[in-house]
Amino acid sequence: MRLLYVINGLGTGGAERSLAELIPHLEAAEIRTTVVLLVGGREGVESDVVGHGHDVRVLAGASFPSRIRELRRIVINEQPDLIQTTHFEADVCGRLAAVGTGVPVLTSVVNTPYDPVRLEDPKVPAWKLRAVRWLDPVTARRFTSHFHAISQAVQAAVVARMGVPPNRVTVIERGRNGERLGVPSAARRRGARRALGLGRDDEVILNVGRREFQKGQSSLLEAFDALADERPARVLLIAGREGAAAGALDAKRASSPHRDRIRFLGHRTDVPDLLAAADLFAFPSLYEGLGCSVIEAMALGLPVVASDIPALREVIEDRGSGFLVPRGAVEELVAAMRKLFDDRSLRTSMGDRGRSIFAERYRLERSAARMIDLYRSLARKGRDTSVIEIEAGIR
């Protein structure tokens, strides 16, 4: 089987990491994969994928129409059994490039599209969001054979916001490579803390996510100020590349009386070790498709404090593996983190429950096997997939 995977780029996001970890499983299942990037050379997993000898191609066209034409030539030359797209620009490009070729298109939806809270993002013009809201559903309904949603919340959003029938959306959660993440241990914790210049008794909050409006890190900085007032050993680490909110967050940190205990770490390739060094994981996102950073935190046995939004309700067991608090609610965020700091046994029990949930639902092997089944089913059905419900066993 031949799969053509179209994605904006191989940067630092969850979709990119998921693809990089999935490809070896596809090759083991004799699914030859060609990855096409709209933009190359991004900081992230691109060098890893290329370095392992996988077929990665970057579209040279400067304009969107030229990229569609170039991708169409690749489709005609390669004659894949299936095209998969991820992220809006790649979705539209892949859909239009496949028109008339007879190759089925699978779109992976990795976020909750058009959540109303997005209109509050000062960096996203309302006109642009309206244009996307029109173009995405139109091309999706007409030129996409099937949809892959990474959570039930995403499936519900695709059905409600894009007008796609439920039988054209299959939910398969992302998984993570347990071997890459490793396991928590006292020795690993000491080593990771030593590398970060942290003391044994420091109380460490970790957040992983690019610095964007979506990630709610402004609320986390406010919450940390309240917690840092209580104990001088508390430290906040935020790992993730710079984004549109970086300037505002830098200014907020600079105005904090505890700015020396707030560290922006930038893009990191050692996130599992950062998790091993932390006491709890904070994830105050305003919207998410699944929250792969949360999955990795649970794999390393960290209790999680996160926003009470649909996707994260599926991942986090409230008061079991962590606490869910209203999004943007600073006082509730403070109270939940304080409770965890004050109760070591609660941190341990929630961390243990998180590891169990990861093992049960989010291991890469499970996710990869289900994706392979979906690919083969779609390729087998070909152009008729748009009107045929995928077997219940894949769901």
N, C-alpha and C positions, 0 to 999 in steps of 0.2 A: 504494500500500500504506500502511496505517496501523499504526503501532507505538505501543503504550502501555508506557512504561518506568517501572517502580516501583522506587524505591530509598529507603533510609532518609533520606538527605539528600545535599546536594552540598557536602560538607566538603573536607578536604585529602587524602583517601586516594587510592590508586591507582585504585580502581574509579571514583571520582568524576572524576578527571582523564581517565581513559579515555573515559568517557561524553561529557564536554565536548568532547573532540577528535574523537569519532566522529560526533556529530550533523551537522556540516556535510557530511560524506561521505554520510550517509544522505539528507539533503535533496537533494544533487546527484544521487542515484540515485532521486529521487522517492519516498522513504519519509518520509511525514509523521510526525513524532515528537512525542508529548506525554509530558512527564516529570512523574511524580507523586511528591511527596516526603512521607514520613511526618512529617518535621520540617523546617521551613524556617529561614532566617536564620542558617545556620551559616557560620563563617569558612572560606573555601575558594573553589571555582569557581562557586558559585551565582550570584554577581553577574555573572560573565562570561557565563554561559549566558542569564540573564535579559536582560542588557544587549544581547546580540546578537539579541534579539527572539524567542527560542525559547519555545515553549509550556510553561511550568512552572507546576504547580499544587501547592499545599500542602494536605494534608488537615487539616481544622479539628477533627476529633474528638479528644477528650481521652482516650478509652478505646480499647483495641484493637478491641472489637466495633463501636464507632461508626465507626472508620476503615475497617473491612471493609465496612460498609454504604455509607459514602460512596464508597469506591472502586468498589463494585459499581454504584452509580448512574452513575459516570463510564463504566464499561465498557459499560453498557446504552445510554447516550446517545451515546458516541463510536463504538461498534461497531468496535473495532480488529480488524485481521486477526491480530494476535499481541500477547501480553502478555509482557514480559520483566521478570524480577525479579532483584534483587541485594541481598545481605545478609539475614540470618536473618529479622528482623522483616518486611521487605518481601516476602521469599519467602512466608512464611505468609499474610500479608495478601493478596497478589496471587493465590495459589493458591485461597484460600477465596472471594475475591470473584468469581472466574471460574467457580465451580462452577455447572453447569447452563446457562451462557451459550453453550457451544459454541466459545468462543475458546480456541485452544491457548495453553499457558503454557510459556515457556522460562525456566529458572532458570540464571543464571550463578553458578557456584561459583568464588570467587576466593581461597579459602584451603584448606588441608588440614584438613577438618573433624574435630574430635575427636582431634587428635594427643594422645597420652598426656601429653606435656610440659605441656599446658595445665592439667593438674591441679596443677602446681607453682606456678601463679600465685596469690599470696596474696590477690589482689583479686577472684578469681572463686570464689564458693561452689560446692562440689561438687554440692549439690542442684540448683543452677541449671543447671549443665552437664548433669547427668543428665536434667533436664526437657527441655532443648533436644535432647538426643540421642534422646529419645523422640518429641517432636513433629515435629521436622524430617524424619526419614525417613518417618514415617507420612504426613504431608501430601505429601511429595515423591513417594513411590511412587504415591499414589492420585490426586493432582491436578495433577501436572506432566507435560506432554507430552514434553518433551525437556530435556536439560541441556547447558550450555556450560561446559567446564572450560578454565581459562587455562593449564594445563600437563598433561603426562602424569602428574605426581605427584598433581595434584588429581583427575584422572580415576580413578586407581587408588584414591584415598581415597574417592571417591564410591561406587565399586563395592563396596569392602570394608566401609566403615563405614555406608553408607546402604542397601545391598542393592539398588542400581540395576543393571539389566543393562548391560553395556558398550555395546550397540548403541543405548542411549538417551543416550549421552554423546559429544559432539563436542568435540574439542580444537582451540581456536584461541587462540594466544598473543596477548596484548595488544601493541599497537604504540605508538610514540611519534612525535610530529611533529618530524621532523628540522629543519624550518625554525624552529620555536619554540626548539629547543635550540641551534641554530647550530653553529659549528665551532670547535675550539681554535686559538688563535694566541698568539704571544708578546705582541702588543699587548693582546689581550683578557685574558690572564693578568695583565699589569701593571695594567691598569685595575681589574680585579676585586679584586686584592690591595690596591690603593690605597684602594678604597672600604671595604674591611674593616679598614684600618689594619695590614696585614701587610707585612713587609719582603720584599725580593727573595730573600733567602737563607733565609727561614723554611721549615721542612719541615712541610707542612700535611696532616693527616689529616682527612677529611670523612666524616661519617655523616649520612644523611638518613632520618628516620623519627620518628613521634610517640613520645613518651616513655612506652612501655608495656613490660610484662614481655616480650612477644613479641620485641621488637627487640634484646634481649640487650645493652643499652648499659652495664649494670653491669660486664660482663666487659671491655668496651672501655675503661672508665675505669681499671680495674685494669691493663690492658695498657699504657695510655698512661703511667701512673706509671713503669713499668719503662723505657719508651722515653725519657721525658722526663729520667730520671736520666742518660742517656748524652749527650744534646746539649741545650743550652739553647734552641736555635732551633725545637724541635718544638712544634707547636700542634695542638690538637684542637678541631674545630668540629662541633657537633651541631645540625642544623637540623630542626625539626619541632615541632608544637604540643604543649602539655602534655597528659599523659595520667595514668593511674592510678599510674605509677611515678615521676612528676615529683618528689614529695617525697623519696623514697629516693635518687634520683639527685642532687638538690640537696644532700642531706646528705653523700653520698659525695664530691661535688666539694668541698664545704666542708672536708672532712677531708684532702683531698689536699695534699701539699706543693707540688704544681704547679698549684694551683687557678687561678692567674692566667693559665695557658696553656690552660685548658679553658673553652670558650665555648658556652653554650646560646643559640642564635640565635632560638629560637621559630619560629613559622610564617613562611616566607619565600616571596615571589613571584618571587624571582630565583635559584632553585636552579640553573639553567644557568650563571649567572655564578659561583656558589659552586663548582661543579664545575670551571670554567675556572681558578679560583684554587688548587685543591688539587693535591697531589702524588700522593695515593692515596686510594682509597675503601674504607672499612671497613664491613662489613655482617654483624655477628655474630648475626643473628636466630636464634631458637630454632625457629621454624617460619614458612613462607611458602607462598603459593600460586604466586608467580612471582618477585617481587622487581623491581618496576618502577623503583625507585630505582637498582638495579644496571644495568638497561638504559640509563637516562639517563647513568649514569657511563661506561659503555662507549661510548656515542655521543660523549661528549666526550673520549675517549681516555685515560681513567684506568684504571690497573691496579686490580684489586679483590682484597681479602682478605675472604672470607666463610665462613660456616658450611657445613660439608659436610652439607647436608640435601637430600632428593630434588629439590625444585623448583629449587634453585640449581645442582645438578649439570647440569640441562638448559640453564641460561643461561650459566654460566661454564665455560670450558674450563680445567680444572685444569692449572696450569703453562703454560698458553697465554695466556689473557687475565687470569689471576689465580691466587690460591692458595685452595684449600678446606681448612679446618681443622675438627677436631671441634668441635661446638657446645659452648660453655661452657668450652673449653680455653684458658685465658689464656696459658699459656707458648707454645703453638703459634701463637696469634694474634700474640704479640710477635715470635716468630722470623720469621714470614712478613713482617710489616711492616718489621722490621729488614733483612731481605734486600732488600726493594725500595728502602729508603732508601740502602742501601750500593751499589746497582748501578743507575746511571742508564740504562744501555743496556737492562737488563731491564725497567725501568719503561716505557721507550719501546716496546720490542717487544711487551710485554703490552698496552699502551694501543692500539697499532696493530691488534693482533689483535682486541681488543674492538670497535673501530670497524668492523672487517670483519664481525664477527658481527652487530652491530646492523644494518648495511646489508643483510646477507643475510636476516635473520630477523625483525627487530623494527621495521621501518619502518611507520608508521601506514597507509600506502596498502595494503600487503599485508594487514594485519590487517582493515582496513575492508572490503576487497573480499571476503574470506572470510566476514565476519560478514553482509554483505549477501546473499551466496549462501545462507547458512544461514537467514536470515530468510525469504527468498522460498520456499525449499524447505519450511519449516515451515508457512508461511501457505498454500501450495498444497495440502499434504497435510491441513491442518486437524486434525480430531480423530483421524485415523488415525495421526498421527505417533508416538504412544506405542508402536506395535507395528511400525513400519517403520524400518529403518536408513537414516540419511541417506547420500546418495551419497558414495562413497569420495573423490571429487574435492574435497569440502569439507574432509575431514580433514587 
